Amino acid sequence: GGLPIAPPTAAQRNSSAAHDRALYNAWKIWRERAYGEATERYRQRLHPLGVAVLANVDFWPESWTRGSAEVLGHVDAVISESHDSSASSMAEKYSLGLGLTPSRPNLNYIAVFNQ
């Protein structure tokens, strides 16, 4: 027994998907703020010891792991890595990094290992 469970309607699926996206976007904003605040706390404790705080970031907006203003404002320098990139995409990436963090050193290393 038991009652049959009807599959969700298209409207219910769309509503659920929109809710999931909204919740995920809210989580990303919270995560970036929490990461920025935690980074700043470490920075305040490490600076008296002469230790610089660096962040390895992904600048591209389609990446959920990208560096955000919430994080980039709390580091002493920004590090990024590149894999299989052309010279033009490297220049674009470096320009974007400098635009996002004009008062911070921007470092980039090119991965030389096979994944």
Buried (B, 14 or more C-beta within 10 A) or exposed (E): EEEEEEEEEEEEEEEEEEEEEEEEEEEEEEBBEEBBEEBBEEBEEEEEEEEEBBBEBBBEEEEEEBBBEBBBBBBBEBBBEBEEBEEEEEEBBBEBBEEBBEEBEBBBEEEEEEE
